[in-house]
Amino acid sequence: MLSKSMCADCEKRSARSGSKRGAGRAMSSVDDIRPASLEAGLSRVMAGLLLLVLLVLLGIAAWIGREAAIQFALSRLHHDAEAIITSIDIDAQDITTPVSPIYRQPLSGHYYLVRFDDGPELRSRSLWDEPFQISDATPGPPHFWLAPGPGKQRLLIWQQHFEKGGKGFFIAIAEDVAPLLAAIWQFLWFGAIASLVAVSLLLLAQRWLIRRAFSRLDKVRADLREIREGDREEIGSDVPAEVRPVVREFNQLLQNWKQHHERSHNAVGNLAHALKTPLQLILSESRKRNLPAIEAQGKRMQSLIDHELKRARITGRSTAGRHFSPKTDLEALVETMAALHQRKGLQFTTSIDAPERLRLDQNDLMELTGNLLDNAAKWAQKRIRMALKAGGDSLSLVIEDDGPGIDENQRQALLERGNRLDENHPGHGLGLAIVNDIVTLYRGKIEFDASPELAGLRVVVTLPLDG
């Protein structure tokens, strides 16, 4: 099929393709480093801040609770100490007036010890046989400390030196504060759990608010899709105030882009049209003077100009044209191809499985399919089969013929402009190059292999439907 003289600059193309593959790998590695979503980032920051605040507040609450409990217990110990001092008979060095019954109950968690400077020591019955040590502090202000007590008790001990009736003595009074501290820790645990629940609810509320705020950007996304499909010219101004400057800049950039493409498109068209007149003179003179080599090169130049005009129309279009109707458009195209190649009596078989209307440019799809069918018709013996299937996020177009096919090592050269594998067939080898331009424009792919049933060439084109 379509023959081609192998290009003299294939090494340059290999170098270019190698660099493109390298760039592709670099882009792939960059794409792998995807930025985290704004919602996830905000959620992480908010969660971190809330947990930090929670830990600080719990720490402050624990310290305040512990200090409050100790001060409360100390006030009771001081009150009991005064009662015990009042009950002490200095001459008898004994406690004559009964104190609170809790100091007579063994291991009640309330204890006292009175030690006179000259040696005698009075202990509360609640101490039983348990040791109770007081510090050797000198007379002065009271001091207190925490110490282990009988069993698992945690004693808060208050101690001070007194004088009464000319005699000095130390009094140490203690209370088990373990239940009080345990109650505080239990309260803190409940507070921590309640705080975690509150943090979770706040994060859920934040997530809902963020999604609700970002949902207003759905209109921007819808406008962008319509711009891509040619249904509108710019993004609407009905957007949140925070993104309005970005939308305004994007619309300006879009207008600049359109103007640039329009100028490029017009420049190519003007240049091509400007070359046509002198080219026609060259062709006319070459025929008059019987210069076939010059005439052949002139025709080739003319075909290249036609190709560039078509390519400029494809790549320079700022908005999409009419939408593609597969069944209607392709049936008309097949009828046209059958009429053009009527002498060969070709049999066209079509299979179309697609929606009635696709958001693809009709001109592009008709030109792509027309070039592929024309190429197949040139080489087919009798049969050409075309199948189009559109579903999900892609469109697949398969065209097969029963021609001689093409060697595997020559298939890639089909897409190179001007290459032909057989000079006996008319044309300049530009049809498949135009096909490749269209496929590249749509970020699709084109593959060549042997038809398993018709034995000729099979061309498979895949285009993304999401643009």
C-alpha angles and dihedrals in degrees: 000000000000104000131224142197105231110251120253092218098055091122090059090050090050090052091049093047090048091053090047090052089050090049089047091054090048091050090047091053090048091049089053088063095070118180115247116253117265090234092055092046093050091046092052092048092047092046091049093049094046092048091048091050089045093052092047092048092047090050091050091045091050092050094045092046093050093047092047091050093049093047090049091050092046091054090055092046091051090050092050090046091057090050091051093047089053090052095052117108103208095196093050091036088222140106106255101174116067114248127206113317091235089074089059096052111094115251091352093151092250116096142161137188127192118197119186119214091240093056116267117123130202120202130189116247088236089072090063105178096332117123117248119189126194125194125259092237119153122240113290141096119345120270133190140196143172120253138165115266137189114321110342094332120137108210127206104204122200118191137178139159119241139180124215128170092355094305127107128217142165120234122197120185125183140190131192104243096175093103090048093050090044090053090051092050090047089052090049091050091051089046091050092050092047090048092051089051089049091048090050091050091048091051091049090048090048091050091050092048092048093049090047090051093046091047086072086066090063087085089057090051091048090049091050090052090051090049090052091049093047097247096119140020104222145358114282121248094233094102135116114286091241093064098034093096090052091049091048092051091046092051090050090049090049091052091049090049092051092049091048093050092045091053091047091048092049092046092054091046093047092048093049092048091045090055095050097075097052089041091055089051090052091050092047093050093045090055093047093050094040096241103154095174092056091043091052092050090046091054090048090052089050092053090049090052090050089050093051090050090053092045091050089052091052100044098031097056108115096196135025121265127222117328119260119255103196101197098042098038098043095046089054090047093051091051090052092049092048090053093048092052096036093132092064093052093222122191113222119200117190133189118184122184106169142106118278091254132027129193093240127111110267095212093052095048093045092050093046094048093040093055092048093048092046090051091049091047092055092057105029120106097206113320136067123175125196126185126180123186126177123183140128109001102332145057122218123200119186122185121181134177137186094235127122094281124214135269115263094238091055099049097088090055089063090079095053113103115255097006116132128176096202122037092192092078119075123251139065101257094256101116097080091040088059088048089053091050091054093046090049091048090056093043090241132132137240126206134187126205141139119289107244093210107027094036093219130097121313120200119196119192121186121190127181113241094205091069 
